[in-house]
């Protein structure tokens, strides 16, 4: 009952790490930063079913002002499961639950859900104190702009990192179009 089976990292800025057992019962919930710690203090999350825990965390995020109705929001959810065949089903279930909860609050948010290995997750959490989802986004941004460093990006909100990735992608596409126009 107390053996970790699934890890779900929620990155809103606050950052929260959820550990559940094979029965999808939460055996550990902790904030990875100060805001994350505030988010998990309320609601008696431990020992609940995974989806209930995510509902409570998202409700707390809205009530504490981390997710707002009148602005662009972004959430990165990363799933690490010992049994990869269960991962896809779990991802869909978590994404649907998150979307439903946010819709009930009339909060518009981009939800990015990813799967990662348990090893990659441990590296992000232990070495940098961030979720693996945020680490994946940072790595994507560094791919586009190698002058950036993890240390400088790890404290930025995920919505800002996602926005930077989109802007760099648009810039690359514009450059490609200009290059094509020059050739023609």
C-alpha positions as CSV (number, residue, x, y, z in Angstrom):
1,X,0.0,0.0,0.0
2,X,2.9,2.4,0.7
3,X,5.0,1.5,-2.3
4,X,5.3,4.4,-4.8
5,X,3.9,3.4,-8.2
6,X,2.9,6.7,-10.0
7,X,4.4,10.1,-9.8
8,X,2.4,13.1,-11.0
9,X,4.1,16.5,-11.1
10,X,1.8,19.6,-11.4
11,X,3.6,22.7,-12.5
12,X,1.7,26.0,-12.4
13,X,4.3,27.8,-10.4
14,X,3.6,26.6,-7.6
15,X,5.1,23.2,-8.2
16,X,3.6,20.1,-6.6
17,X,4.8,16.5,-6.6
18,X,2.2,13.7,-6.0
19,X,3.1,10.1,-5.3
20,X,0.4,7.4,-5.5
21,X,0.4,3.7,-5.0
22,X,-0.7,0.9,-7.4
23,X,-4.3,1.6,-6.3
24,X,-4.1,5.3,-7.3
25,X,-4.2,6.3,-3.6
26,X,-2.1,9.3,-2.7
27,X,0.7,8.3,-0.3
28,X,2.7,11.5,-0.5
29,X,2.0,15.1,-1.7
30,X,4.5,17.8,-1.3
31,X,5.2,21.3,-2.6
32,X,8.6,21.6,-4.4
33,X,8.7,25.4,-3.8
34,X,7.2,27.8,-1.2
35,X,4.1,28.4,-3.3
36,X,3.7,24.6,-3.8
37,X,3.9,24.0,0.0
38,X,1.2,26.6,0.5
39,X,-1.0,24.9,-2.1
40,X,-0.9,21.5,-0.4
41,X,-1.4,22.6,3.2
42,X,-5.2,22.8,2.8
43,X,-7.6,20.1,1.9
44,X,-6.4,16.8,3.5
45,X,-5.1,15.5,0.2
46,X,-3.1,12.5,1.4
47,X,-4.9,9.0,1.2
48,X,-7.4,10.3,-1.4
49,X,-7.8,8.9,-4.9
50,X,-5.4,10.6,-7.4
51,X,-8.1,12.4,-9.4
52,X,-9.5,13.8,-6.1
53,X,-6.1,15.0,-5.0
54,X,-5.6,16.8,-8.4
55,X,-9.1,18.4,-8.0
56,X,-8.2,19.7,-4.6
57,X,-4.8,21.1,-5.7
58,X,-6.4,22.9,-8.7
59,X,-9.2,24.3,-6.6
60,X,-6.6,25.6,-4.1
61,X,-4.6,27.1,-7.0
62,X,-7.7,29.0,-8.2
63,X,-8.7,30.1,-4.7
64,X,-5.2,31.2,-3.9
65,X,-4.9,33.2,-7.1
66,X,-2.3,31.1,-9.0
67,X,-4.8,30.4,-11.7
68,X,-7.0,33.3,-12.7
69,X,-10.1,33.7,-14.8
70,X,-9.1,36.8,-16.6
71,X,-5.6,35.9,-17.7
72,X,-3.7,33.3,-19.8
73,X,-2.8,30.3,-17.6
74,X,-0.6,27.3,-18.2
75,X,-0.3,24.0,-16.4
76,X,2.2,21.3,-17.1
77,X,1.4,17.8,-15.8
78,X,4.0,15.1,-16.0
79,X,3.2,11.5,-15.3
80,X,5.8,8.8,-14.4
81,X,4.5,5.3,-14.0
82,X,6.3,2.1,-13.3
83,X,4.0,0.4,-15.8
84,X,4.2,2.3,-19.1
85,X,1.0,0.6,-20.4
86,X,-0.9,2.4,-17.7
87,X,0.6,5.8,-18.4
88,X,-1.5,6.7,-21.5
89,X,-4.8,5.8,-19.8
90,X,-3.7,7.8,-16.7
91,X,-2.6,10.8,-18.7
92,X,-6.0,11.0,-20.5
93,X,-7.9,10.6,-17.2
94,X,-5.8,13.3,-15.4
95,X,-6.1,15.7,-18.3
96,X,-9.9,15.3,-18.5
97,X,-10.2,15.8,-14.7
98,X,-8.0,18.9,-14.8
99,X,-9.9,20.4,-17.7
100,X,-13.2,19.7,-16.1
101,X,-12.1,21.3,-12.8
102,X,-10.8,24.4,-14.5
103,X,-13.9,24.7,-16.6
104,X,-16.0,24.6,-13.4
105,X,-14.1,27.7,-12.2
106,X,-14.3,29.3,-15.7
107,X,-10.6,29.4,-15.8
108,X,-9.0,29.2,-19.2
109,X,-5.7,27.3,-19.2
110,X,-3.4,25.5,-21.6
111,X,-2.8,22.0,-20.2
112,X,0.3,20.3,-21.3
113,X,0.5,16.7,-20.2
114,X,3.6,14.6,-20.7
115,X,5.1,11.3,-19.8
116,X,8.6,10.9,-18.5
117,X,10.7,8.2,-17.0
118,X,11.1,7.8,-13.3
119,X,14.9,8.5,-13.7
120,X,14.3,11.8,-15.5
121,X,11.8,12.8,-12.9
122,X,14.2,12.1,-10.1
123,X,17.0,14.1,-11.8
124,X,14.7,17.2,-12.2
125,X,13.4,17.0,-8.6
126,X,16.6,16.1,-6.8
127,X,19.1,18.1,-8.8
128,X,17.1,21.2,-9.6
129,X,14.1,21.1,-7.2
130,X,11.7,21.5,-10.1
131,X,9.1,19.1,-11.7
132,X,10.1,17.0,-14.7
133,X,7.5,18.8,-16.8
134,X,9.1,22.1,-16.2
135,X,12.5,20.5,-16.9
136,X,11.2,19.3,-20.3
137,X,10.0,22.8,-21.1
138,X,13.3,24.4,-20.1
139,X,15.1,21.8,-22.3
140,X,12.9,22.7,-25.2
141,X,13.6,26.4,-24.8
142,X,17.3,25.8,-24.4
143,X,17.2,23.8,-27.7
144,X,15.8,26.9,-29.4
145,X,18.2,29.3,-27.6
146,X,21.4,27.6,-26.3
147,X,22.6,30.7,-24.6
148,X,19.9,30.1,-21.8
149,X,20.7,28.2,-18.7
150,X,18.6,25.9,-16.5
151,X,19.6,27.9,-13.4
152,X,18.2,31.1,-14.8
153,X,14.9,29.5,-16.0
154,X,14.0,27.2,-13.2
155,X,12.3,30.0,-11.2
156,X,10.3,31.4,-14.1
157,X,6.6,30.5,-14.4
158,X,5.7,27.8,-16.9
159,X,3.4,30.1,-18.8
160,X,6.4,32.4,-19.4
161,X,8.6,29.5,-20.6
162,X,5.8,28.3,-22.9
163,X,5.3,31.8,-24.3
164,X,9.1,32.1,-25.0
165,X,9.1,28.7,-26.8
166,X,6.1,29.8,-29.0
167,X,7.8,33.2,-29.8
168,X,11.1,31.5,-30.8
169,X,9.2,28.9,-32.9
170,X,7.3,31.8,-34.6
171,X,10.5,33.6,-35.2
172,X,12.1,30.5,-36.8
173,X,9.0,30.0,-39.0
174,X,9.2,33.7,-40.1
175,X,12.9,33.3,-40.9
176,X,12.2,30.1,-42.9
177,X,9.5,32.0,-44.9
178,X,11.9,34.9,-45.6
179,X,14.6,32.4,-46.7
180,X,12.1,30.8,-49.1
181,X,11.1,34.2,-50.5
182,X,14.7,35.0,-51.2
183,X,15.2,31.7,-53.0
184,X,12.1,32.3,-55.2
